């Protein structure tokens, strides 16, 4: 696992999706900041669809950090009940 390579891949992906706030968070922040930005810009479904295609550490950290977020929309909870 090489965090610099993971960050570069994440920035490229975020830019390709038009998620500029997420790209900035990847450059400067921790996983929580990254997932907060990605949820706001992409929504849960699109975020999960792209995370699972990346390095395994992305999925692992998403599970740890998204589950810790205090607020969820009712529709996101219905589609992803394990992520609250």
Order of alpha helices (4+ residues) and beta strands (2+ residues): alpha-alpha-alpha-alpha-alpha-alpha
